[in-house]
Amino acid sequence: MTTDETTGLPETVRDDLLRAAVAAPSMHNTQPWRFRFVERTVEVYRDRERELPAEDPSRRMLFISLGAAIFNLRVAAAADGMGSEVRHLVDQRRPDLIAVVELGERPNGQLAALAPYLTERRTNREPFTDERLPAQLRTELDLCARMEGAVLQWLDTSARQWWLRMATNEAVAADDASSARTAERRRWVGGDRPVDGVPSSALGSRAAGGESVARDMAATQADAVRPVAAFEREPQLAVLATRYDGPIEWLRAGQALEHVLLEATARGLSMSLLNQAIEHEELRAQINDPLGPWQRPQTVIRFGYGSSVPPTPRRAVGDVLIRD
């Protein structure tokens, strides 16, 4: 077994960690991350060439994506018999280094149990059935979010669902009117994509006769005329939120998001994200519960029971590993 001289880890273990990390979700599947191994630590870097300045001007979704990759690293480390501890960084000397994952000797069994679902998790933009999630399962998914420093707020009232729908419609109109946003989407969405981005095969169906509860990512005329299907009448939506905002909170939100998504995958659920309104800072406040504690919405998740969908492409380990 070949050992990485820099880390002392077997190369197979190092590659396990990297394959897990790149399996994380990211906005438009840009996979905006790179990793460097130094002794028993994994340094996590942002990849500025894969950022979305028009659609993600604050880089909030970038940090959420990086947080999801960090959580996957933790899961893979646990499965390989290692513990992990995350240190979030703000280092002016190395502005692209956003966190360090320290590998220890005490694996977390609960995290290890999620490892089989790292490559099974999907973004599913197809219709779901009308079967409702059990109340106990919803509570347990919220607990997963809370373990990472976030909360999962279920949108059960018609008022909150209405506000989300109105904010989403306004965001979609703003997106379509922005040449910079549509240009970014065309760069990353549609067609055949072997290593990154969202291929046409992952866009899902269009809603038959009305407004879809899944995000329509179509960026070209060809993708805009996909087959239609009937979506669920009452979508099951939840907002993942944190108490504060800022890069460190966004990294925590990303870890919470991936914890929820992996646990949901393990329970046989399908998920997609409905983040249009959240990606517009002026619309985020409309998603808050006016009668609840003030929270910062980070993502909107649609849950349900759906058919299987194919995976989206992923970058090779060698493309994300910093060797120097």
N, C-alpha and C positions, 0 to 999 in steps of 0.2 A: 504493500500500500504506500503510495507516494505521499509525502508530507510537505506541506507548504513551509519553507524555511523561515518565512517572515512571522508566521503565527504559531507554528508547532502543531497546527490542525492538519489532519488528513485532508488532501485535496477534495476527496469525495464529500467530506463534511462541509468544507468551505463552499463547494458548489451547491450542496443541499440548501445552505443558508441563502445563497444568491438566487437560486431558482424560486425559493419561497418568496423572497422579497419582490422579485419582478412579477410575481403572480398577483400582486395587490392591484386594486382598482385605482385609476387615475383619470382625471378629466380628459375626455376624448382619447383615452388610452395612450397618452403621450409618454408615459413611463419616465418622468423627469428626475431620475435618480442615478447616482453612482455610489460605489462603495469601495472603501479601502480597509484592509486588514492590517492592524498593527498589534503584534503580540496577541493578547486575548481580548482585543476590542475590535468592533466594526465601526468605522467612521462612515457616517451617512452624509452625502453631499447632494445638493440640488444641481440639476443640469440646466443651465440657463438657456441653452439652445432649444430646449423642449418646453419652455414656458409659454404662456398664452397672455401676452400683455394687453390685448384688446378685451378678451372675455374674462380675464382674471387679473385685473389691474392691481389689486391689493396683494396678490399672490396667496390669498387665503386658501383657495382650492389646491394650490401647489403644496402648501404645508400639510393640508389634510391628506393628500396623496402620499406624501413622504411619511406621515404618521402611520398610514395603513401599511406601508412597506416595512416600517419598524416593527409593527405588531406581528407581521408575518415572520420576520427574523426571530422574534421572541418565541413564536410557536415552533419554528424549525429547530431552534436551539434546544428547546425542551424535549422535542422528539429525539434529538441526538444525545440526550442525557446531560444537557448543560442548563444552568440557570442563566438569567440575563437581568441586567439592570440598565435602564435608560437614563442618560444624562442629556438634557436639552441644553443647547449652547447658543450663546450670542457672542461670537468671537470676531472682533473687528479685524484681526489680522488674517483670518480665513473666513470671509463672509459666506462662502458656499458650503462650509461645514455647519450642519444644522443640529446634529446629535451624534452621540457616541453610545453604542450598545456594548456594555461590558459583559463578557461571558464568564460565568461562574461555575460552581460545582453542584448546585442544588436545583435540579430541574423542577419545573412547575407541572405537576401531573395534569391539571385542568387544561393548561395550554397544550400540552403534548397530545391530549385527546382530540384537539382540533386539527392536527396535522393532516389527516386523510382528506380534509375538505379544502385544503389550500388550492388545489387545482380543480376542485369541483364547483367552487363558487363561480357564479355567472351573473352578468347583468342581463335580465330577461325583459325585453320590451314587447313580448307577446301578451295576449290576453291571459288573465288568471280566471279561475273558477270563482263562483260566489260563496264558496265555503269560508266560514269565518275562523279566524285564529282562536284557539282556546284562551280564556282569560289568564290561566296560569302560564302559558307560553309567552304571552305579551309581558307579563310581570318578569319572567326570567330573562327576556331580551333586554328589558330596562335595566335589570341587575347587571348584565354584561356591560352596558354603557356606563353605569355608575362605578363599576370596578376600575374604569379607566378615567374617571373624572368628568363624565358627561351624564346627561339624562336623556331618556327617550320618552317624548311626549306624544301620546296617541291623539290623533285628531278625530275625536268622537262627536263633537258638536257640529251641527249644520252651519253655525256662524263661522267657526274656524275654517271649515272646509270651503265655505263660500269665499272668505277672504283669501285663502290660498289660491283658489281658482281665479279670482279676479287679478291677483298679483301675478300669477303665472301668465295669464293672457296678456297683461301689460308688458311683461318681460319678453314674451315671444315677439310682440309687435316691435319692441325696441331692438331686439336682436336682428330681426329681418330688415329694419331700417338702417342698421349700421354696416357700412361697407367693410370696416375693419374686422368686425365680428364674423361676418359671413365669409370673408377671405380666410380667416383662421380656420373656420369650420371646413371649408373646402380643402384646406391643406391636410386635415387630419381625418376627415370622414368621407366614406364612400369608396367604391371600387374594390379592387383586390389589394389587400394589405398584408404582406407576409410576416412583418415583424412588429408593427405598432399601428396606432390609429384604430378607427372603428370601420371595419369593412362593411360593404352593403349587406352581406349575409347576417350581420348582427343588428340591423336597424329595426327589425320586427315589422309587424303589420301596421297599416293605417287603420284608424278607427272608422267603423262603418256608420255613416249617418250622423256624425257629430264629433264632439270634442274628445280627444283621447286622454286617458289617465296615465299613459306612458309618454315619455318625452320623444318627440319626433326629431331625430337628428339629421334628417335628410338635408344634404348640402348641394345636390345637383338635381337637374330636372328628371333624370332617369330614376333616381332614388325617390323622388317625390310622388311617383305613380306606382308605388308598391301595392301588392294585393291588400284588400281591406278585410277586417275581421271585427267581430263584436267583442268589446271589452267588458269587464265586470261592471255591474251597475253601481255598486257602492265600494269604491276602492278603499283598501285598508292602509292608511297613511300614518306616518309618525315623523316627528321632527326630532332630530338629534341636536341637542343644544348644550352650551356651556355657560358658566356663570360670567365669564369675562371673555374678552377678545384679545388677539395678539398672536404672534407666531408660536409661542409655546402652547397656548390654549388650542391653537389649530392643530398642532402636532398631537396633543392629547385627544382632540376630537377625531383625528384620523385613526388613532389606535382604537378608540371606542367604536367608531364606525365599522372597522374590520372585525373587531370582536363580535359585534352584533351580527354582521353578515355571515361570518363563519359558523356561529352558533345556529343561525337561522338555516343555513345550508345543511348543517348536521341534522336539523329537525325536519328536513324535507320541504322547506319553503323556497319559493322563488322571490327575487327582489329586483327592483330597479330604482334609480334615483330620479327625482323630479325637482331639480335644483334651479330651474330657470329664474325664479323670483329671488332666490338667495344670492344669485350671482350679480344682482343689481343692488347695491348698497342702500339705495333709497327705498327699495321695496321689502327689505328684510324685516323691518319693524312690523309690517302688516301680518307677519306670520306668528308673532308672539301671542300668547294667551293674555288678553287684557285683564283677566281676573286672577291670573297666577303670578308667581314670582318672575321678575324680569330676567330673561335668559337671552343669550345670543344664538339664534338659529344657525346651524352650520351645514346641515344637509336635511333633505326631505326624502324619506325612504318609503317606497310602495312595497307592501308585503302581500303574499297570497300563495296559492297553489297553482302552478302552471306546468306546461309541458317542458321537456328538456330543450335546451338551445346549445349551439356549438360554442366553443371558447373563442375569445378574441386572441390575436397573435401576441407573442411575447418576444422581447429581445433576448439574444443569447447571453449566457453568463459572461463570456469574454468582452461583450460590449459595455457592460456596466461595472466591470472590475478595474479599479485603479491599481496598477502594478508597481508604480515607482514609490 
